[in-house]
């Protein structure tokens, strides 16, 4: 029965994920950590980091959450719940969307959704930061990583690994 609860939670998140999985991180954290207590804040942050390092879509991290909650059935439930509803919705909307390619309403919707998507992604980043940054050392590492990202074009994997190593070395 726990796998069905995982399926329901990630199906809801799937439909809310306008602009990608990062947009629902605050709600995912609220449900998984705060409401159902399936994970601690640290576990959530670590699983998110693992998702960033693993090849493929970073939101495959939902399978790790599902597995942690309900074993293999939970992993499958989380994957199906998170990817199937959004995939079906995107398929249906795309078929209709293509019919109205020259419509001013379509252009207006696309322009209107762009800032919404950026805002949701920023909210996800802030929610994750509040979850895992809890010391002055963490703030220093996060600021350094942000500065490097803004100054240099670099693969984020190196920054994740470097940040992890720095946290380990200073005991954060």
Z-matrix of the N, CA and C atoms (Angstrom, degrees):
N
C 1 1.443
C 2 1.529 1 112.15
N 3 1.326 2 116.56 1 -30.04
C 4 1.458 3 120.17 2 178.46
C 5 1.530 4 110.83 3 -63.48
N 6 1.338 5 116.30 4 -34.41
C 7 1.465 6 120.09 5 178.17
C 8 1.529 7 110.68 6 -63.82
N 9 1.321 8 118.14 7 -34.52
C 10 1.472 9 120.98 8 177.46
C 11 1.525 10 110.58 9 -67.94
N 12 1.319 11 116.42 10 -35.96
C 13 1.462 12 119.80 11 176.82
C 14 1.537 13 109.98 12 -66.30
N 15 1.334 14 116.13 13 -40.55
C 16 1.471 15 120.82 14 176.30
C 17 1.526 16 109.47 15 -61.24
N 18 1.333 17 116.78 16 -44.78
C 19 1.467 18 121.59 17 178.21
C 20 1.524 19 110.73 18 -58.12
N 21 1.323 20 117.47 19 -44.98
C 22 1.470 21 121.11 20 -178.61
C 23 1.528 22 111.31 21 -64.69
N 24 1.323 23 117.30 22 -44.20
C 25 1.467 24 121.15 23 -178.47
C 26 1.525 25 110.21 24 -63.15
N 27 1.328 26 117.45 25 -47.57
C 28 1.454 27 119.14 26 -175.90
C 29 1.529 28 112.53 27 -77.04
N 30 1.327 29 118.16 28 -22.40
C 31 1.468 30 120.05 29 172.70
C 32 1.525 31 110.24 30 -67.59
N 33 1.334 32 116.63 31 -41.89
C 34 1.465 33 120.64 32 176.11
C 35 1.522 34 110.37 33 -61.11
N 36 1.338 35 116.27 34 -47.42
C 37 1.461 36 120.02 35 179.95
C 38 1.526 37 111.24 36 -61.05
N 39 1.316 38 116.75 37 -35.27
C 40 1.464 39 121.52 38 179.87
C 41 1.524 40 111.31 39 -59.35
N 42 1.307 41 116.33 40 -45.39
C 43 1.461 42 121.06 41 -178.21
C 44 1.531 43 110.96 42 -70.71
N 45 1.333 44 116.98 43 -29.73
C 46 1.462 45 120.84 44 -179.61
C 47 1.522 46 113.51 45 -82.04
N 48 1.321 47 118.25 46 -10.81
C 49 1.470 48 122.71 47 -171.58
C 50 1.526 49 112.52 48 -78.19
N 51 1.320 50 117.40 49 60.63
C 52 1.459 51 121.91 50 176.07
C 53 1.529 52 107.94 51 -71.77
N 54 1.306 53 117.30 52 117.88
C 55 1.451 54 120.76 53 179.16
C 56 1.516 55 113.66 54 93.44
N 57 1.308 56 117.62 55 3.47
C 58 1.459 57 120.43 56 177.19
C 59 1.514 58 112.55 57 115.27
N 60 1.313 59 113.97 58 173.45
C 61 1.452 60 121.06 59 -175.46
C 62 1.509 61 114.59 60 -63.58
N 63 1.318 62 117.29 61 -32.05
C 64 1.464 63 120.40 62 -179.55
C 65 1.525 64 110.72 63 -60.08
N 66 1.314 65 116.77 64 -29.82
C 67 1.468 66 120.70 65 -178.33
C 68 1.521 67 112.25 66 -65.13
N 69 1.331 68 118.42 67 -24.49
C 70 1.463 69 120.21 68 -178.36
C 71 1.527 70 113.26 69 -103.36
N 72 1.331 71 117.38 70 7.20
C 73 1.467 72 119.02 71 179.88
C 74 1.534 73 113.60 72 -55.23
N 75 1.353 74 119.24 73 -43.13
C 76 1.466 75 117.55 74 179.08
C 77 1.537 76 111.90 75 -60.48
N 78 1.311 77 116.65 76 -43.23
C 79 1.466 78 119.63 77 -179.58
C 80 1.528 79 110.73 78 -71.06
N 81 1.335 80 117.31 79 -37.78
C 82 1.462 81 120.51 80 177.21
C 83 1.524 82 109.91 81 -60.75
N 84 1.324 83 116.11 82 -45.87
C 85 1.462 84 120.25 83 178.69
C 86 1.528 85 110.04 84 -63.07
N 87 1.329 86 117.47 85 -43.19
C 88 1.460 87 120.95 86 -179.80
C 89 1.532 88 111.31 87 -60.18
N 90 1.311 89 117.01 88 -41.46
C 91 1.458 90 120.46 89 -178.80
C 92 1.530 91 112.15 90 -75.87
N 93 1.323 92 116.13 91 -50.35
C 94 1.458 93 121.53 92 -172.74
C 95 1.529 94 112.18 93 -72.66
N 96 1.328 95 116.86 94 -37.92
C 97 1.472 96 120.81 95 -175.82
C 98 1.531 97 110.98 96 -96.69
N 99 1.316 98 116.90 97 -53.66
C 100 1.460 99 120.74 98 -170.09
C 101 1.532 100 114.00 99 -82.63
N 102 1.324 101 117.20 100 -41.33
C 103 1.470 102 118.79 101 -174.73
C 104 1.527 103 112.36 102 -86.43
N 105 1.346 104 116.68 103 -53.63
C 106 1.466 105 119.59 104 -174.58
C 107 1.530 106 113.23 105 -94.02
N 108 1.333 107 116.99 106 -13.86
C 109 1.470 108 122.04 107 179.03
C 110 1.524 109 112.40 108 57.09
N 111 1.323 110 115.43 109 37.65
C 112 1.462 111 120.09 110 177.69
C 113 1.522 112 111.01 111 -75.23
N 114 1.332 113 116.43 112 -30.79
C 115 1.461 114 122.17 113 -179.35
C 116 1.519 115 109.26 114 -135.07
N 117 1.320 116 115.37 115 158.06
C 118 1.464 117 120.50 116 169.64
C 119 1.526 118 107.77 117 -85.34
N 120 1.320 119 118.57 118 163.37
C 121 1.465 120 119.58 119 176.32
C 122 1.534 121 112.65 120 -56.42
N 123 1.339 122 116.87 121 -40.40
C 124 1.471 123 119.68 122 179.10
C 125 1.528 124 111.67 123 -64.42
N 126 1.328 125 116.92 124 -41.77
C 127 1.467 126 120.01 125 178.62
C 128 1.529 127 110.49 126 -62.55
N 129 1.330 128 115.97 127 -41.92
C 130 1.460 129 119.89 128 178.72
C 131 1.531 130 110.34 129 -60.30
N 132 1.321 131 116.63 130 -46.34
C 133 1.468 132 120.67 131 178.68
C 134 1.514 133 112.37 132 -61.74
N 135 1.322 134 116.93 133 -41.23
C 136 1.465 135 120.29 134 179.33
C 137 1.525 136 111.77 135 -66.65
N 138 1.328 137 116.50 136 -41.38
C 139 1.466 138 119.60 137 179.19
C 140 1.523 139 109.79 138 -66.01
N 141 1.324 140 117.69 139 -38.89
C 142 1.468 141 120.19 140 176.70
C 143 1.534 142 109.86 141 -61.84
N 144 1.320 143 117.15 142 -44.45
C 145 1.469 144 120.98 143 178.78
C 146 1.522 145 110.82 144 -61.02
N 147 1.311 146 116.75 145 -41.68
C 148 1.466 147 120.83 146 176.99
C 149 1.521 148 110.67 147 -60.25
N 150 1.342 149 116.34 148 -41.48
C 151 1.455 150 120.71 149 177.74
C 152 1.519 151 112.51 150 -61.90
N 153 1.327 152 116.85 151 -33.17
C 154 1.462 153 120.63 152 178.35
C 155 1.518 154 111.38 153 -72.02
N 156 1.320 155 117.10 154 -31.79
C 157 1.461 156 120.68 155 -177.77
C 158 1.521 157 113.01 156 -82.77
N 159 1.312 158 116.61 157 -31.89
C 160 1.471 159 120.68 158 -174.80
C 161 1.525 160 110.61 159 -69.47
N 162 1.327 161 116.14 160 145.79
C 163 1.476 162 118.19 161 176.12
C 164 1.522 163 110.55 162 -67.21
N 165 1.310 164 115.57 163 152.92
C 166 1.457 165 120.56 164 179.85
C 167 1.515 166 111.18 165 93.54
N 168 1.332 167 116.52 166 -170.97
C 169 1.462 168 120.44 167 -178.82
C 170 1.526 169 111.20 168 -61.05
N 171 1.335 170 116.16 169 132.76
C 172 1.462 171 119.28 170 -177.68
C 173 1.516 172 113.08 171 -65.72
N 174 1.312 173 118.46 172 -21.65
C 175 1.453 174 120.40 173 -178.78
C 176 1.529 175 112.70 174 -80.93
N 177 1.329 176 116.93 175 4.98
C 178 1.463 177 118.77 176 169.77
C 179 1.525 178 109.95 177 -63.69
N 180 1.327 179 115.39 178 -9.51
C 181 1.466 180 120.73 179 176.19
C 182 1.517 181 111.70 180 -57.49
N 183 1.333 182 117.95 181 -22.88
C 184 1.464 183 119.87 182 179.87
C 185 1.518 184 110.89 183 -62.00
N 186 1.333 185 117.42 184 -30.06
C 187 1.467 186 119.52 185 178.54
C 188 1.525 187 110.75 186 -66.61
N 189 1.322 188 117.11 187 -34.92
C 190 1.465 189 120.68 188 177.80
C 191 1.529 190 109.70 189 -67.13
N 192 1.323 191 116.47 190 -41.39
C 193 1.468 192 120.06 191 177.23
C 194 1.526 193 109.34 192 -62.75
N 195 1.319 194 116.77 193 -48.36
C 196 1.464 195 120.75 194 179.49
C 197 1.519 196 112.06 195 -58.61
N 198 1.335 197 116.35 196 -41.61
C 199 1.463 198 120.41 197 179.29
C 200 1.524 199 110.50 198 -65.09
N 201 1.300 200 116.38 199 -39.81
C 202 1.479 201 120.83 200 179.71
C 203 1.522 202 110.22 201 -63.29
N 204 1.327 203 117.09 202 -34.21
C 205 1.458 204 121.85 203 -176.07
C 206 1.526 205 112.22 204 -83.43
N 207 1.336 206 117.24 205 -45.36
C 208 1.470 207 120.11 206 -170.80
C 209 1.524 208 113.26 207 -140.84
N 210 1.319 209 118.34 208 29.47
C 211 1.462 210 120.75 209 176.35
C 212 1.527 211 111.96 210 68.14
N 213 1.329 212 114.71 211 -153.72
C 214 1.464 213 119.44 212 -177.53
C 215 1.525 214 112.38 213 -63.40
N 216 1.330 215 117.23 214 -36.23
C 217 1.475 216 119.91 215 177.49
C 218 1.528 217 109.91 216 -62.79
N 219 1.322 218 117.09 217 -37.89
C 220 1.460 219 120.93 218 177.73
C 221 1.514 220 112.19 219 -67.81
N 222 1.348 221 116.40 220 -37.69
C 223 1.468 222 120.07 221 178.15
C 224 1.523 223 110.47 222 -62.95
N 225 1.333 224 116.51 223 -45.44
C 226 1.464 225 120.44 224 178.98
C 227 1.526 226 110.20 225 -65.93
N 228 1.332 227 116.76 226 -42.52
C 229 1.469 228 120.53 227 179.72
C 230 1.527 229 111.01 228 -60.79
N 231 1.328 230 117.37 229 -42.07
C 232 1.462 231 120.80 230 -179.89
C 233 1.522 232 110.84 231 -65.53
N 234 1.332 233 116.95 232 -43.28
C 235 1.472 234 120.12 233 179.50
C 236 1.519 235 111.40 234 -64.28
N 237 1.320 236 116.49 235 -48.70
C 238 1.470 237 120.37 236 -179.66
C 239 1.529 238 109.56 237 -63.44
N 240 1.320 239 116.73 238 -44.95
C 241 1.458 240 120.36 239 -178.88
C 242 1.513 241 113.02 240 -63.19
N 243 1.332 242 116.68 241 -39.10
C 244 1.459 243 119.19 242 -175.31
C 245 1.527 244 113.32 243 -80.52
N 246 1.324 245 117.66 244 -32.82
C 247 1.467 246 119.30 245 -173.74
C 248 1.526 247 114.49 246 -103.19
N 249 1.318 248 119.80 247 -32.35
C 250 1.460 249 120.32 248 -175.70
C 251 1.534 250 113.69 249 -68.83
N 252 1.340 251 120.60 250 -51.44
C 253 1.471 252 118.56 251 -178.83
C 254 1.532 253 112.97 252 -58.75
N 255 1.322 254 117.02 253 -45.31
C 256 1.468 255 119.56 254 179.89
C 257 1.522 256 110.89 255 -65.75
N 258 1.332 257 116.60 256 -38.08
C 259 1.469 258 120.00 257 178.49
C 260 1.520 259 111.89 258 -63.58
N 261 1.327 260 116.49 259 -44.12
C 262 1.468 261 120.17 260 178.54
C 263 1.522 262 111.38 261 -65.95
N 264 1.330 263 116.38 262 -41.49
C 265 1.458 264 120.33 263 178.16
C 266 1.524 265 110.79 264 -63.80
N 267 1.328 266 116.90 265 -43.67
C 268 1.469 267 120.42 266 179.28
C 269 1.523 268 110.78 267 -63.24
N 270 1.316 269 117.16 268 -39.90
C 271 1.462 270 120.53 269 178.30
C 272 1.528 271 110.64 270 -61.42
N 273 1.331 272 116.59 271 -47.51
C 274 1.464 273 120.62 272 -178.50
C 275 1.530 274 111.61 273 -65.25
N 276 1.323 275 116.31 274 -44.61
C 277 1.466 276 120.11 275 -178.46
C 278 1.523 277 110.71 276 -66.10
N 279 1.326 278 116.90 277 -38.57
C 280 1.472 279 120.38 278 -179.67
C 281 1.523 280 111.31 279 -62.70
N 282 1.318 281 116.77 280 -39.16
C 283 1.473 282 119.77 281 179.09
C 284 1.531 283 110.55 282 -62.30
N 285 1.325 284 117.16 283 -41.14
C 286 1.467 285 121.00 284 178.87
C 287 1.523 286 109.89 285 -74.50
N 288 1.331 287 116.64 286 -42.29
C 289 1.461 288 123.36 287 -176.45
C 290 1.525 289 111.17 288 -57.77
N 291 1.318 290 116.50 289 -42.15
C 292 1.466 291 120.85 290 -178.58
C 293 1.533 292 112.34 291 -64.66
N 294 1.307 293 116.82 292 -29.10
C 295 1.468 294 120.19 293 179.57
C 296 1.527 295 111.83 294 -68.00
N 297 1.304 296 117.18 295 -24.98
C 298 1.455 297 122.04 296 -175.52
C 299 1.530 298 111.24 297 -115.29
N 300 1.326 299 116.66 298 40.90
C 301 1.468 300 120.82 299 -174.29
C 302 1.525 301 113.38 300 -61.80
N 303 1.313 302 118.73 301 -27.47
C 304 1.462 303 121.26 302 -178.79
C 305 1.529 304 113.61 303 -98.82
N 306 1.287 305 117.15 304 3.89
C 307 1.462 306 120.99 305 -175.76
C 308 1.531 307 111.82 306 -71.94
N 309 1.339 308 117.59 307 133.96
C 310 1.465 309 120.63 308 175.30
C 311 1.538 310 111.89 309 -62.62
N 312 1.324 311 116.77 310 -29.52
C 313 1.462 312 120.90 311 177.88
C 314 1.527 313 110.67 312 -65.10
N 315 1.319 314 116.68 313 -39.07
C 316 1.464 315 120.82 314 178.88
C 317 1.531 316 109.98 315 -63.84
N 318 1.306 317 116.21 316 -46.22
C 319 1.470 318 120.62 317 179.62
C 320 1.529 319 110.21 318 -62.18
N 321 1.326 320 117.28 319 -42.73
C 322 1.463 321 121.44 320 179.54
C 323 1.532 322 111.00 321 -63.45
N 324 1.324 323 117.16 322 -41.10
C 325 1.469 324 120.56 323 178.14
C 326 1.524 325 110.77 324 -63.52
N 327 1.318 326 117.09 325 -43.88
C 328 1.464 327 120.28 326 179.58
C 329 1.528 328 110.99 327 -62.22
N 330 1.313 329 116.60 328 -43.68
C 331 1.473 330 119.99 329 179.57
C 332 1.525 331 111.45 330 -68.16
N 333 1.313 332 117.05 331 -35.07
C 334 1.461 333 121.00 332 179.64
C 335 1.519 334 112.91 333 -73.14
N 336 1.331 335 116.82 334 -33.34
C 337 1.465 336 119.95 335 -178.71
C 338 1.526 337 112.86 336 -77.25
N 339 1.317 338 118.05 337 -23.59
C 340 1.469 339 120.42 338 -178.15
C 341 1.532 340 111.88 339 -58.99
N 342 1.338 341 120.43 340 -52.05
C 343 1.467 342 118.92 341 179.10
C 344 1.530 343 112.70 342 -66.91
N 345 1.330 344 116.95 343 -32.39
C 346 1.463 345 119.91 344 177.25
C 347 1.523 346 109.72 345 -62.38
N 348 1.316 347 116.08 346 -44.71
C 349 1.462 348 121.08 347 179.46
C 350 1.521 349 111.33 348 -62.39
N 351 1.310 350 116.87 349 -44.27
C 352 1.469 351 120.63 350 178.94
C 353 1.532 352 110.02 351 -62.70
N 354 1.312 353 116.79 352 -42.81
C 355 1.465 354 120.31 353 178.26
C 356 1.517 355 112.74 354 -62.52
N 357 1.334 356 116.98 355 -42.06
C 358 1.460 357 120.41 356 178.36
C 359 1.526 358 111.12 357 -64.94
N 360 1.324 359 116.68 358 -38.92
C 361 1.464 360 119.70 359 178.47
C 362 1.528 361 110.58 360 -66.85
N 363 1.322 362 117.57 361 -39.59
C 364 1.461 363 121.06 362 177.14
C 365 1.528 364 110.41 363 -64.65
N 366 1.320 365 116.84 364 -41.43
C 367 1.464 366 120.38 365 177.68
C 368 1.526 367 110.62 366 -61.18
N 369 1.328 368 116.77 367 -39.30
C 370 1.459 369 120.50 368 177.03
C 371 1.513 370 112.09 369 -62.64
N 372 1.319 371 116.06 370 -42.79
C 373 1.466 372 120.89 371 178.63
C 374 1.523 373 110.82 372 -63.37
N 375 1.330 374 116.97 373 -44.00
C 376 1.464 375 120.51 374 179.80
C 377 1.530 376 111.57 375 -65.54
N 378 1.325 377 116.82 376 -40.83
C 379 1.468 378 119.66 377 179.61
C 380 1.524 379 110.92 378 -64.11
N 381 1.312 380 116.33 379 -41.30
C 382 1.462 381 119.47 380 178.17
C 383 1.517 382 110.39 381 -66.17
N 384 1.324 383 117.13 382 -41.39
C 385 1.458 384 120.82 383 178.27
C 386 1.518 385 112.12 384 -60.54
N 387 1.323 386 116.89 385 -43.07
C 388 1.469 387 120.33 386 178.41
C 389 1.524 388 111.49 387 -64.45
N 390 1.317 389 116.50 388 -28.80
C 391 1.458 390 121.04 389 -178.92
C 392 1.521 391 112.10 390 -74.17
N 393 1.332 392 117.01 391 -40.64
C 394 1.466 393 119.51 392 -170.58
C 395 1.525 394 114.67 393 -108.48
N 396 1.309 395 118.48 394 -15.11
C 397 1.472 396 120.45 395 179.77
C 398 1.523 397 107.94 396 -96.55
N 399 1.336 398 115.42 397 107.29
C 400 1.462 399 118.24 398 -176.48
C 401 1.529 400 113.90 399 -136.20
N 402 1.329 401 116.51 400 18.39
C 403 1.471 402 119.43 401 176.39
C 404 1.526 403 108.80 402 -148.99
N 405 1.315 404 115.68 403 166.42
C 406 1.469 405 120.47 404 178.49
C 407 1.528 406 110.59 405 -63.52
N 408 1.327 407 116.94 406 -36.13
C 409 1.470 408 120.06 407 177.54
C 410 1.528 409 110.97 408 -63.42
N 411 1.328 410 116.35 409 -41.10
C 412 1.468 411 120.35 410 178.15
C 413 1.529 412 110.79 411 -63.03
N 414 1.322 413 116.73 412 -40.95
C 415 1.464 414 121.37 413 178.51
C 416 1.526 415 109.65 414 -62.18
N 417 1.328 416 116.88 415 -42.22
C 418 1.470 417 121.17 416 -179.86
C 419 1.521 418 110.69 417 -63.06
N 420 1.336 419 116.71 418 -44.73
C 421 1.474 420 120.87 419 179.48
C 422 1.519 421 109.90 420 -63.79
N 423 1.338 422 117.65 421 -45.77
C 424 1.466 423 121.40 422 -179.93
C 425 1.524 424 111.07 423 -62.30
N 426 1.318 425 117.70 424 -41.72
C 427 1.466 426 120.98 425 178.95
C 428 1.522 427 110.82 426 -65.19
N 429 1.331 428 117.02 427 -41.07
C 430 1.465 429 120.45 428 179.14
C 431 1.526 430 110.89 429 -64.17
N 432 1.319 431 116.62 430 -43.79
C 433 1.469 432 120.34 431 179.20
C 434 1.521 433 110.21 432 -63.69
N 435 1.323 434 117.44 433 -42.83
C 436 1.468 435 121.04 434 178.67
C 437 1.522 436 110.83 435 -61.86
N 438 1.321 437 117.05 436 -44.67
C 439 1.471 438 120.89 437 179.84
C 440 1.527 439 110.78 438 -62.17
N 441 1.312 440 116.82 439 -42.19
C 442 1.469 441 120.25 440 179.18
C 443 1.526 442 110.27 441 -64.19
N 444 1.334 443 116.77 442 -43.53
C 445 1.473 444 120.28 443 179.57
C 446 1.526 445 111.78 444 -61.58
N 447 1.328 446 116.39 445 -37.46
C 448 1.462 447 119.98 446 -179.55
C 449 1.528 448 112.29 447 -75.30
N 450 1.327 449 117.35 448 -27.08
C 451 1.465 450 121.03 449 -174.24
C 452 1.524 451 113.88 450 -94.01
N 453 1.323 452 116.81 451 -31.40
C 454 1.463 453 120.66 452 -170.58
C 455 1.522 454 109.91 453 -134.26
N 456 1.289 455 116.02 454 143.66
C 457 1.465 456 120.48 455 174.17
C 458 1.532 457 107.12 456 -84.63
N 459 1.331 458 116.62 457 109.58
C 460 1.453 459 122.10 458 -175.20
C 461 1.524 460 109.30 459 -142.31
N 462 1.297 461 115.85 460 148.87
C 463 1.457 462 120.65 461 176.59
C 464 1.527 463 108.78 462 -65.84
N 465 1.330 464 118.55 463 123.84
C 466 1.467 465 121.15 464 -178.08
C 467 1.529 466 113.93 465 -59.65
N 468 1.310 467 117.35 466 -21.96
C 469 1.464 468 119.64 467 178.61
C 470 1.524 469 110.27 468 -57.72
N 471 1.327 470 117.02 469 -40.98
C 472 1.458 471 120.16 470 -179.94
C 473 1.533 472 111.03 471 -64.51
N 474 1.322 473 116.11 472 -36.24
C 475 1.457 474 119.67 473 179.08
C 476 1.528 475 111.35 474 -71.93
N 477 1.314 476 117.02 475 -37.19
C 478 1.466 477 120.43 476 176.55
C 479 1.523 478 109.91 477 -63.20
N 480 1.327 479 115.63 478 -47.43
C 481 1.466 480 119.51 479 178.88
C 482 1.524 481 111.35 480 -63.80
N 483 1.335 482 117.00 481 -43.04
C 484 1.460 483 120.95 482 178.41
C 485 1.507 484 112.46 483 -64.02
N 486 1.326 485 116.73 484 -41.79
C 487 1.461 486 121.06 485 177.67
C 488 1.521 487 111.56 486 -63.93
N 489 1.338 488 115.59 487 -41.30
C 490 1.462 489 119.80 488 176.85
C 491 1.517 490 111.50 489 -63.02
N 492 1.328 491 116.70 490 -43.56
C 493 1.460 492 120.89 491 179.04
C 494 1.538 493 110.66 492 -64.30
N 495 1.330 494 116.06 493 -43.74
C 496 1.476 495 119.51 494 178.54
C 497 1.530 496 110.40 495 -61.67
N 498 1.314 497 117.24 496 -43.10
C 499 1.470 498 120.46 497 178.02
C 500 1.511 499 111.69 498 -62.15
N 501 1.324 500 116.51 499 -40.45
C 502 1.460 501 120.88 500 178.04
C 503 1.527 502 111.54 501 -64.34
N 504 1.331 503 115.36 502 -44.81
C 505 1.472 504 119.36 503 -176.24
C 506 1.528 505 112.83 504 -68.25
N 507 1.335 506 117.51 505 -32.98
C 508 1.471 507 118.82 506 -179.97
C 509 1.534 508 111.48 507 -95.48
N 510 1.325 509 115.41 508 0.77
C 511 1.467 510 119.56 509 175.11
C 512 1.511 511 115.14 510 75.97
N 513 1.323 512 116.80 511 25.78
C 514 1.448 513 121.27 512 -178.31
C 515 1.515 514 111.35 513 -86.24
